[in-house]
Amino acid sequence: MFIAAALFAAAPAFAQTPMSNAVLVDATRATAARTIIDGAIRRCEGATCTANGGANQPAPPHCRRVVARFGAVSSFSFKGVALSAGHLSLCNA
């Protein structure tokens, strides 16, 4: 029993990549099909678009590419990093 417990404790932890989210100002710009932006596979439901994966990069450049495809966003996070109001303004500009 001790060996089994030791093996379980030594097993590697599998960390999940944080989801990325964008809330669109205009939900009619969303597409039902998956859209790949910078390697992140994005799916939209209503005004909310979620994504998994993506290139290692700061959130603001990825946000600008999402805005170029879907239009302005009211909130945005990429790999667990949420943009501030100031960064959102720059992203939507």
N, CA and C atoms as an extended XYZ file, in Angstrom:
279
Properties=species:S:1:pos:R:3:atomname:S:1:resname:S:1:resid:I:1 pbc="F F F"
N         0.821       -1.181        0.000 N   MET     1
C         0.000        0.000        0.000 CA  MET     1
C         0.871        1.254        0.000 C   MET     1
N         1.960        1.249        0.752 N   PHE     2
C         2.864        2.389        0.796 CA  PHE     2
C         3.431        2.676       -0.592 C   PHE     2
N         3.796        1.629       -1.325 N   ILE     3
C         4.360        1.805       -2.668 CA  ILE     3
C         3.337        2.445       -3.590 C   ILE     3
N         2.107        1.994       -3.540 N   ALA     4
C         1.057        2.564       -4.380 CA  ALA     4
C         0.854        4.041       -4.062 C   ALA     4
N         0.858        4.395       -2.807 N   ALA     5
C         0.682        5.791       -2.409 CA  ALA     5
C         1.857        6.637       -2.889 C   ALA     5
N         3.061        6.098       -2.798 N   ALA     6
C         4.245        6.825       -3.245 CA  ALA     6
C         4.223        7.033       -4.752 C   ALA     6
N         3.800        6.032       -5.498 N   LEU     7
C         3.721        6.173       -6.949 CA  LEU     7
C         2.673        7.197       -7.347 C   LEU     7
N         1.540        7.187       -6.659 N   PHE     8
C         0.483        8.149       -6.965 CA  PHE     8
C         0.961        9.571       -6.679 C   PHE     8
N         1.667        9.753       -5.576 N   ALA     9
C         2.153       11.080       -5.204 CA  ALA     9
C         3.213       11.572       -6.187 C   ALA     9
N         3.959       10.655       -6.790 N   ALA    10
C         5.017       11.042       -7.709 CA  ALA    10
C         4.518       11.234       -9.132 C   ALA    10
N         3.267       10.920       -9.400 N   ALA    11
C         2.728       11.067      -10.753 CA  ALA    11
C         2.737       12.533      -11.144 C   ALA    11
N         3.073       12.847      -12.410 N   PRO    12
C         3.126       14.247      -12.833 CA  PRO    12
C         1.730       14.867      -12.850 C   PRO    12
N         1.674       16.109      -12.477 N   ALA    13
C         0.402       16.844      -12.524 CA  ALA    13
C         0.245       17.418      -13.924 C   ALA    13
N        -0.919       17.275      -14.480 N   PHE    14
C        -1.186       17.798      -15.810 CA  PHE    14
C        -1.916       19.119      -15.667 C   PHE    14
N        -1.209       20.200      -15.910 N   ALA    15
C        -1.810       21.532      -15.804 CA  ALA    15
C        -2.589       21.826      -17.075 C   ALA    15
N        -3.755       22.371      -16.912 N   GLN    16
C        -4.556       22.746      -18.053 CA  GLN    16
C        -4.212       24.164      -18.451 C   GLN    16
N        -4.178       24.409      -19.765 N   THR    17
C        -3.965       25.754      -20.258 CA  THR    17
C        -5.222       26.563      -19.977 C   THR    17
N        -5.084       27.742      -19.390 N   PRO    18
C        -6.268       28.544      -19.115 CA  PRO    18
C        -7.023       28.882      -20.400 C   PRO    18
N        -8.319       28.899      -20.292 N   MET    19
C        -9.153       29.274      -21.433 CA  MET    19
C        -8.939       30.745      -21.759 C   MET    19
N        -9.190       31.084      -22.991 N   SER    20
C        -9.167       32.473      -23.423 CA  SER    20
C       -10.595       32.857      -23.763 C   SER    20
N       -10.987       34.063      -23.401 N   ASN    21
C       -12.361       34.519      -23.607 CA  ASN    21
C       -12.385       35.909      -24.203 C   ASN    21
N       -13.363       36.131      -25.055 N   ALA    22
C       -13.641       37.458      -25.580 CA  ALA    22
C       -15.148       37.634      -25.582 C   ALA    22
N       -15.611       38.767      -25.104 N   VAL    23
C       -17.032       39.095      -25.182 CA  VAL    23
C       -17.161       40.192      -26.236 C   VAL    23
N       -17.888       39.865      -27.295 N   LEU    24
C       -18.030       40.779      -28.418 CA  LEU    24
C       -19.079       41.839      -28.132 C   LEU    24
N       -18.827       43.044      -28.609 N   VAL    25
C       -19.804       44.124      -28.485 CA  VAL    25
C       -20.990       43.833      -29.398 C   VAL    25
N       -20.728       43.305      -30.587 N   ASP    26
C       -21.770       42.997      -31.569 CA  ASP    26
C       -21.774       41.490      -31.839 C   ASP    26
N       -22.700       40.768      -31.221 N   ALA    27
C       -22.759       39.306      -31.353 CA  ALA    27
C       -23.032       38.851      -32.776 C   ALA    27
N       -23.571       39.715      -33.628 N   THR    28
C       -23.846       39.305      -35.011 CA  THR    28
C       -22.567       39.093      -35.806 C   THR    28
N       -21.437       39.583      -35.305 N   ARG    29
C       -20.153       39.382      -35.986 CA  ARG    29
C       -19.566       38.003      -35.711 C   ARG    29
N       -20.091       37.306      -34.701 N   ALA    30
C       -19.597       35.971      -34.345 CA  ALA    30
C       -19.999       34.976      -35.423 C   ALA    30
N       -19.194       33.956      -35.571 N   THR    31
C       -19.480       32.892      -36.512 CA  THR    31
C       -19.733       31.599      -35.752 C   THR    31
N       -20.583       30.763      -36.304 N   ALA    32
C       -20.869       29.478      -35.663 CA  ALA    32
C       -19.712       28.498      -35.861 C   ALA    32
N       -18.944       28.693      -36.912 N   ALA    33
C       -17.824       27.799      -37.206 CA  ALA    33
C       -16.630       28.151      -36.322 C   ALA    33
N       -15.750       27.188      -36.145 N   ARG    34
C       -14.533       27.488      -35.378 CA  ARG    34
C       -13.635       28.381      -36.224 C   ARG    34
N       -12.934       29.242      -35.562 N   THR    35
C       -12.034       30.179      -36.214 CA  THR    35
C       -10.682       30.065      -35.533 C   THR    35
N        -9.625       29.939      -36.301 N   ILE    36
C        -8.286       29.822      -35.738 CA  ILE    36
C        -7.573       31.167      -35.900 C   ILE    36
N        -7.151       31.723      -34.771 N   ILE    37
C        -6.405       32.981      -34.760 CA  ILE    37
C        -5.153       32.758      -33.928 C   ILE    37
N        -3.990       32.929      -34.535 N   ASP    38
C        -2.702       32.721      -33.854 CA  ASP    38
C        -2.604       31.341      -33.212 C   ASP    38
N        -3.187       30.348      -33.842 N   GLY    39
C        -3.120       28.988      -33.341 CA  GLY    39
C        -4.160       28.655      -32.278 C   GLY    39
N        -4.921       29.641      -31.826 N   ALA    40
C        -5.977       29.415      -30.840 CA  ALA    40
C        -7.273       29.095      -31.578 C   ALA    40
N        -7.889       27.988      -31.221 N   ILE    41
C        -9.149       27.593      -31.852 CA  ILE    41
C       -10.281       28.250      -31.080 C   ILE    41
N       -10.960       29.185      -31.732 N   ARG    42
C       -12.003       29.990      -31.121 CA  ARG    42
C       -13.373       29.519      -31.578 C   ARG    42
N       -14.283       29.391      -30.622 N   ARG    43
C       -15.684       29.059      -30.907 CA  ARG    43
C       -16.545       30.089      -30.200 C   ARG    43
N       -17.538       30.577      -30.915 N   CYS    44
C       -18.408       31.607      -30.347 CA  CYS    44
C       -19.808       31.054      -30.122 C   CYS    44
N       -20.388       31.474      -29.021 N   GLU    45
C       -21.775       31.176      -28.717 CA  GLU    45
C       -22.384       32.487      -28.241 C   GLU    45
N       -23.259       33.037      -29.049 N   GLY    46
C       -23.765       34.368      -28.761 CA  GLY    46
C       -22.628       35.363      -28.874 C   GLY    46
N       -22.489       36.224      -27.887 N   ALA    47
C       -21.431       37.237      -27.905 CA  ALA    47
C       -20.131       36.751      -27.271 C   ALA    47
N       -20.140       35.545      -26.682 N   THR    48
C       -18.960       35.044      -25.982 CA  THR    48
C       -18.191       34.059      -26.846 C   THR    48
N       -16.922       34.350      -27.044 N   CYS    49
C       -16.041       33.470      -27.818 CA  CYS    49
C       -14.966       32.929      -26.882 C   CYS    49
N       -14.816       31.625      -26.848 N   THR    50
C       -13.791       30.994      -26.021 CA  THR    50
C       -12.766       30.324      -26.925 C   THR    50
N       -11.578       30.130      -26.392 N   ALA    51
C       -10.511       29.517      -27.180 CA  ALA    51
C        -9.608       28.686      -26.293 C   ALA    51
N        -8.997       27.701      -26.912 N   ASN    52
C        -7.953       26.888      -26.282 CA  ASN    52
C        -6.708       26.993      -27.139 C   ASN    52
N        -5.569       26.892      -26.493 N   GLY    53
C        -4.310       26.875      -27.223 CA  GLY    53
C        -3.908       28.260      -27.677 C   GLY    53
N        -3.046       28.285      -28.650 N   GLY    54
C        -2.582       29.552      -29.207 CA  GLY    54
C        -1.098       29.747      -28.989 C   GLY    54
N        -0.552       30.631      -29.792 N   ALA    55
C         0.868       30.942      -29.736 CA  ALA    55
C         1.211       31.631      -28.420 C   ALA    55
N         2.444       31.443      -27.969 N   ASN    56
C         2.912       32.149      -26.778 CA  ASN    56
C         3.220       33.582      -27.175 C   ASN    56
N         2.393       34.473      -26.708 N   GLN    57
C         2.537       35.896      -27.003 CA  GLN    57
C         1.760       36.680      -25.955 C   GLN    57
N         2.010       37.963      -25.837 N   PRO    58
C         1.225       38.765      -24.913 CA  PRO    58
C        -0.238       38.849      -25.377 C   PRO    58
N        -1.116       39.095      -24.442 N   ALA    59
C        -2.550       39.169      -24.752 CA  ALA    59
C        -2.923       40.321      -25.694 C   ALA    59
N        -2.353       41.538      -25.562 N   PRO    60
C        -2.800       42.644      -26.421 CA  PRO    60
C        -2.685       42.387      -27.936 C   PRO    60
N        -1.581       41.840      -28.452 N   PRO    61
C        -1.539       41.594      -29.899 CA  PRO    61
C        -2.593       40.576      -30.351 C   PRO    61
N        -2.826       39.562      -29.530 N   HIS    62
C        -3.844       38.568      -29.887 CA  HIS    62
C        -5.223       39.228      -29.879 C   HIS    62
N        -5.474       40.090      -28.927 N   CYS    63
C        -6.744       40.802      -28.858 CA  CYS    63
C        -6.975       41.611      -30.137 C   CYS    63
N        -5.954       42.304      -30.607 N   ARG    64
C        -6.109       43.105      -31.834 CA  ARG    64
C        -6.491       42.238      -33.028 C   ARG    64
N        -5.942       41.019      -33.109 N   ARG    65
C        -6.291       40.137      -34.220 CA  ARG    65
C        -7.721       39.605      -34.078 C   ARG    65
N        -8.155       39.367      -32.847 N   VAL    66
C        -9.545       38.946      -32.610 CA  VAL    66
C       -10.494       40.080      -33.005 C   VAL    66
N       -10.165       41.308      -32.618 N   VAL    67
C       -10.996       42.466      -32.965 CA  VAL    67
C       -11.035       42.655      -34.484 C   VAL    67
N        -9.922       42.438      -35.158 N   ALA    68
C        -9.905       42.566      -36.620 CA  ALA    68
C       -10.853       41.563      -37.267 C   ALA    68
N       -11.024       40.403      -36.657 N   ARG    69
C       -11.884       39.354      -37.220 CA  ARG    69
C       -13.337       39.494      -36.791 C   ARG    69
N       -13.584       39.813      -35.501 N   PHE    70
C       -14.937       39.799      -34.954 CA  PHE    70
C       -15.500       41.166      -34.578 C   PHE    70
N       -14.694       42.201      -34.560 N   GLY    71
C       -15.165       43.511      -34.114 CA  GLY    71
C       -14.820       43.748      -32.659 C   GLY    71
N       -15.250       44.884      -32.153 N   ALA    72
C       -14.893       45.338      -30.808 CA  ALA    72
C       -15.293       44.325      -29.726 C   ALA    72
N       -14.504       44.326      -28.646 N   VAL    73
C       -14.765       43.446      -27.508 CA  VAL    73
C       -15.003       44.293      -26.261 C   VAL    73
N       -15.850       43.786      -25.364 N   SER    74
C       -16.085       44.486      -24.095 CA  SER    74
C       -15.236       43.905      -22.974 C   SER    74
N       -14.741       42.675      -23.151 N   SER    75
C       -13.765       42.086      -22.230 CA  SER    75
C       -12.945       41.068      -23.011 C   SER    75
N       -11.725       40.822      -22.519 N   PHE    76
C       -10.833       39.925      -23.237 CA  PHE    76
C        -9.812       39.343      -22.276 C   PHE    76
N        -9.602       38.039      -22.362 N   SER    77
C        -8.512       37.388      -21.640 CA  SER    77
C        -7.865       36.376      -22.580 C   SER    77
N        -6.560       36.217      -22.443 N   PHE    78
C        -5.813       35.284      -23.282 CA  PHE    78
C        -4.897       34.479      -22.388 C   PHE    78
N        -5.135       33.167      -22.350 N   LYS    79
C        -4.346       32.252      -21.526 CA  LYS    79
C        -4.299       32.703      -20.069 C   LYS    79
N        -5.453       33.132      -19.585 N   GLY    80
C        -5.567       33.507      -18.189 CA  GLY    80
C        -5.185       34.935      -17.854 C   GLY    80
N        -4.760       35.724      -18.842 N   VAL    81
C        -4.392       37.117      -18.604 CA  VAL    81
C        -5.516       38.009      -19.120 C   VAL    81
N        -6.213       38.676      -18.203 N   ALA    82
C        -7.308       39.573      -18.579 CA  ALA    82
C        -6.752       40.960      -18.871 C   ALA    82
N        -7.280       41.577      -19.919 N   LEU    83
C        -6.838       42.927      -20.259 CA  LEU    83
C        -7.546       43.962      -19.403 C   LEU    83
N        -6.818       44.995      -19.042 N   SER    84
C        -7.382       46.113      -18.287 CA  SER    84
C        -8.234       46.966      -19.224 C   SER    84
N        -8.966       47.908      -18.660 N   ALA    85
C        -9.796       48.811      -19.471 CA  ALA    85
C        -8.930       49.596      -20.453 C   ALA    85
N        -7.764       50.027      -20.020 N   GLY    86
C        -6.865       50.764      -20.907 CA  GLY    86
C        -6.393       49.929      -22.081 C   GLY    86
N        -6.016       48.672      -21.807 N   HIS    87
C        -5.591       47.788      -22.886 CA  HIS    87
C        -6.748       47.465      -23.818 C   HIS    87
N        -7.963       47.328      -23.264 N   LEU    88
C        -9.139       47.085      -24.112 CA  LEU    88
C        -9.363       48.243      -25.061 C   LEU    88
N        -9.200       49.469      -24.580 N   SER    89
C        -9.354       50.647      -25.436 CA  SER    89
C        -8.375       50.616      -26.596 C   SER    89
N        -7.120       50.258      -26.297 N   LEU    90
C        -6.104       50.174      -27.347 CA  LEU    90
C        -6.425       49.026      -28.317 C   LEU    90
N        -6.909       47.925      -27.770 N   CYS    91
C        -7.250       46.770      -28.594 CA  CYS    91
C        -8.361       47.115      -29.568 C   CYS    91
N        -9.358       47.843      -29.106 N   ASN    92
C       -10.524       48.180      -29.929 CA  ASN    92
C       -10.276       49.347      -30.873 C   ASN    92
N        -9.156       50.052      -30.707 N   ALA    93
C        -8.876       51.243      -31.520 CA  ALA    93
C        -8.613       50.890      -32.976 C   ALA    93
